[in-house]
Amino acid sequence: MIYCKTCLLPNTKPGLNFSKEICSACINNTIKKKIDWNFRKKKLEKIIKKIKKENPNSLYDCIVPISNGGKDSWFQTSFMKNQMKCKVLCVNLSAHLPTPEGISNVNSMIKSLNVDILKLTLKPSVHSSLRLQSFKKFGEPNWAEHLMVFAGVYNAAKLYNIPLVVWGEDISFEFGGYGKKQTPNASNLYYKNDLLKDKKLESFIDKKSIFKSDLYFYNFPSVDEIMTSNIKSIYLGYYVNWDGEKNYQFAKKSGFKAEKKPRTGHLVGYDNIDEKLCEVNGWLKFLKFGFGYATDELCYDIYNKRIDRKKAINILKKLNDSFKPDFLDDFCRFHKISKKNFYTIASRFINKKIFEKKDKWWKLKFYPK
């Protein structure tokens, strides 16, 4: 493994590029510091003005996709409602296994922001089957989740004739990925992005137990449909200097509550805390690529000058050593598999080039220096 000289990201991260031992995420975060954010905000105001003028009869000016009360969702919704003066419809793909914090935060968010929220709760049997199949085939159960979010939001916009979808940050730009430059256009989320990659639903769907009628909110439109559609999709992070820590502080003032103690493998107690099924996905990412939640969270603090790299390396080692799949019992019950079967499947995805077996399990062999 080769690590970036200024942050903690390794070259095993898919899509990450290096220039003179510096990763693309660090280069992009340097670019962010030179952007005239007031000018960008004014560009967004012009877009909103144009959309309102062209769609005078639309019930809503925009959709803001939200998690179950997450800090970024809180900021996005407030920004579009209060600063951009939009009529906002929030679209929430409901968690099948929400945490107490997630339930509390989404209720607080609804009360605090006073907006309409469309909650899509898809069939547990279908969702469980799709997640299990993507776990077995890709070692990535949340692939089905990501599919549901992007396709579901677009189809909701189409159903309700809403002209604009406002996503949060462009993770490819913020954290290094397949995207080579920052862009306001988020339409590629509906057919190719860092989370979905080039995988297709048809390649692993169990056609004996899942019917076409079950998959409306999982089905993506064609590229031609997206390009000719009146639905515009943008990254708010192109127009606003995105900072997850500041979003957390904003949401906290309005009633957002973090976990009392971060989960294993986490630095912070306010990210991805709304539901239980995502934790296993993050743990599997660690086994495949040698980086997980701790790396992402520490890098974010490095980019924003909240921690120095040397201190971050020591913290990373401790967090990785304690990393285990939280909520594993819940995960196995939801997918109707045993723990033994779970570990049998998970073991197939361990990257043995970067992991070595110690004390009956696997430890990462390489760390940044």
N, C-alpha and C positions, 0 to 999 in steps of 0.2 A: 504494500500500500504506500502511495505517495500522498503526503498531506500538503495542503496549502501553507505557505510560509507566514501568512497573516491571520488565517482563521483555522478551523479544525476540520474542514471538509476534505474527504479523501477522493482520490481519482477513481474509486470504485462507484461513486455516485453517477447514475446514468445521466448523460447529457452534459455533465460538468466539463468545462474546458479550462485549460491552464495557459498562461502567458508569463514566461520568466518566473515560474514557480508560484505565481499568484492565480487563484481560481477566478472564474467568471463572476461568481457571487460577490467577491470582494471588489472586483473591478466595477461591477454594476452599482454597488453601494457607494463607491467613490464618485461615480457619475451622478448619483442622486444628490450629493452634497452641492453640486454645481447648478442644479436646476432652479429656475425662477418659478417658485411654486405659486406666487400671486398671479403670474401670467397664465399658468396652467389652470388655476381656478377660474379665471375669467373666461378661458376657452370653454370650460364646462358650463358656465352660466349661459354662454351663447348657444350651446347645444341644447340645453334645457328649454331656453326661450323658443328656439326653432321647433322643437318637438311639441311644445304646448300649442304653438301657432298652427302646426300642421295637423294636430289631432285634438281639435276643440271639444269633441264629443266623447273622448275616451274617459271611462270611469276613473282610470288611474294614469298618472304620467309615467310611472315606472314600477318595476318589480325589484325588490331587494331580496335575494335569496338569503335565508338566515338558518343558522343552526339552532339548537334548542337553548337559546338565551346566551350564546357565546359573546365574548367581549367585542370581537370585531363586528359581529352582526349588530350589536347595540350601537356602535359608532357609525356604521354605514347608514343604518336606518335614521338615526338622529340627524346626520349630516344632510341626507337627501330631503328629509322633511323640513328641518328647521333652517338650514342654511340655503338650500336650493329651492325651498318652497314648493316641493313636489307633493302631489297626491300619491302616496306610497302604498303599494300592496306588498306585504312581506309573504314570501312563499317558504314554507318550512316542510322539509321531508322528515316526518316525525321519527324519532328514535324508537326502535322496538324495545330496547332495554335502557330507558333513561336512568340517570343517577338522581339521587335526591337533590344534588346541586343543580342539575340540569332542569328538573321540574320547577324548583324554586326560582331559578334565574329567568326562565322563559315567562313565568307568571309575572315576575317583577318587571320584565322588559315590556310586556303588554300593558301593564298598568302605568309604567313610567312614560312610554313613548306614545301611547294612545293611537295606535295604527291598526288597520285591518290586517289580519293574518290568515292566509289560506294554508291549512295544515293537510298535507297529503300523507295518509297512512296506508301503505301498500300491504297486500296480503302477506301475513307472516310466513305461510307455507311456501309461497313463491320466493320471497326474499331469502328465507333460510336456505332453500335449494340452490338459488343462484350464488349465494355467498359460499356455500359448501363446495360447489363445483369450481368456483374461482380460487378457493383455498387449495383444493386438490391439484388443479392444473397449473396455477401461477404462484402458489404460496402467497396469495394476496387476497384474502377474503373481502377487503373493503373495495376491491375493484368494482364489485356489484353496487356498492354504496355510491361510489363516484358516478357510475353510469346513471343511477337513479336520480342523482342530484342534477347533473347537467341536462340530461334528456327531459326530466320532469319539469324543470324550470322553463325550458324552452316551450314545451307543450302547454304549460299553464299560460305563458304569454300569448301563445297562439289561440288558445281557447277563449281568453278574455280580451283579446285584441288590444294588448298593452304594448306600446311602441318602444319601450326601453327596458333593458335589464342591466342592473348595476351590480357587478361583482366586486369583490374586495381587491386584494393585491394580486399581481401577476407572479405566481410562485416561481415561474421559470426565470424571471428577471431578478426577483428579490433573493432567491436562494440558489440560483444557478441551475440551468436546465437546458432543454433543447432550443428554447427561444434565444436568438442571438442578440436581440435588441429590445428596448422597451417600446411598447405599443399601447395605444388606448383601445385598440380593437380586440374584443374578447370573443369574436364569433367563432374562432377556431376551437373554443372550448366544446363546441357541439360536434366536432368530428375528429379532432386530433389535439391532444395535450399531454403534459408530462404525467398526469395521473392515469389516463386511459390508454395512452400509447397507441399502438396499432391493433390492439386486441378487439375481436369481434364477438358479440353476444352469441351469434349463431354457431360459433366454433365449439361451444361446450354446453349449450342448453340441453336439458333433458326434455325432449319433445313428448315423452310418454306421460309426464306428470305436469308439464307447463304448457298452457295453450296460448295461442297468439293473442287472444283477448285479455290475457293476464299481463301483457307487456306494453301497454300503451305508454306508460310513463317511463319505461326503460328504452323505448325506441327513439333513435336519433333521426332527425330529418336528413334528407340528402344534402350534399354540399350545394347543389344547384338551388334547392329550396332556401337554404340559409342565405345564399348570396343575393337572391331575388326578393327575399322577405323584407317587409317593412319594419321588422323587429331589429333594433340596434342594440348591440351588447358592448359594454365598455368595462374597463377596469377603473375603479375609483382610485386605486393606487397610482395611476398615471397622472391624476390631477391633484392629488393630495399626498403630502409627504408621509407615507405609511410607516407607522411604528406600533407594533403590537403591544408594547409596554405602555405607551401613552393611551392606546385604546382601552387597555385594562384600567388605567387610572381614571379615565373618563367614565367607563361603565360602573366602576366601583362607587363613584360619587352618586350614581343614580340608583344603586341598589344591588348591583352585581356582587355575588359572593364567591370567593375562591374556595378551594378545598383547604381544610385546616393544615394538612400535610401533603406535600406533593407525592404522587404515586411513584412506585419504584421506576428508576430510569429517567425520572423527570427532575429538572432544576426548579421549575415553577409549578405552582398549584392552580393556575388559571387557564391553561391551554387544554383543549380537548377533554373537558371534564363533564360534558353534558350527557354522554352515553357510555355504555360499557363495552361495546363490541370493537371499538377502534383500537383498544390497547394491544390486543393480540396482533393486529396488523402491523403496528409499530415495532413490536418485538420481532416479527418475521423479517421486516425490513433490515433490522440490525443483523440478523443471522445471515442474510443474503449479501449485504453490502458493507457491514462493519460500522454503520452509524445509525443512530436512532434519535429519539426525542432529545436526549441530553445534548447531542452534537448540535442539532438545529437550534435549541434554546440558548446554548452557550455562544454559538456563532452570532446569533442575533444580538446578544449583549456585546460581543466584540465589535460588530459593525457600528453599534451606537455608543461606543466608548464607555460602556458601563462595567467592563471587566477587561483585564489584560490577558493576553494569550497564555502566559506562563501559569497564572493562577487557574485559568480555565482548563488547562491540560490536567492538572491535579484533580480538579473536581470531576472531570470527564471520566477518569479512571475509576474513581469511587462509585459514580453513578452507574457506569457500565457493569461493574462487578456485581452490583445488587439488582441488575435488570432481570426481571422475570415477567411472564405474561399475567398481569393482573386480570381479575374477573374471568379466570379460565373456566371455573365451574359454570358460570353463566353462559359463556361461549359454547361449551360442550352441550349444555342443555338445549340451547337455541338451535344448534345444528344437528342435534340428535346423534352425537358421537361420544365415544368413551375417551377418557384422558389418554389411555394407551394408544388408541387409534389416532388421537390428535398428535401425540409426540412422534408416532410413526410417520405421519404425513409431514409434520414440521421438519423432521430430521432430513428429509430428502432435499431440503432447500438450504441447508447449512453450507456456506462457502468454506470448504476445507483448505483453501489456499491461504485464508487469512485467520481461520480459527483452529485451535488445537484442543484436544480433549484433556480435561483436568477435573478430578473429583466427580467423575460420572457425568459431566456435562462439558460444554464447550466454552472456551475463553478466547477473546480476541488476542492475537499474537502481536499486533503492531499498533503503536500509538505515536502521535506527533511528538516531536522533540523541540 
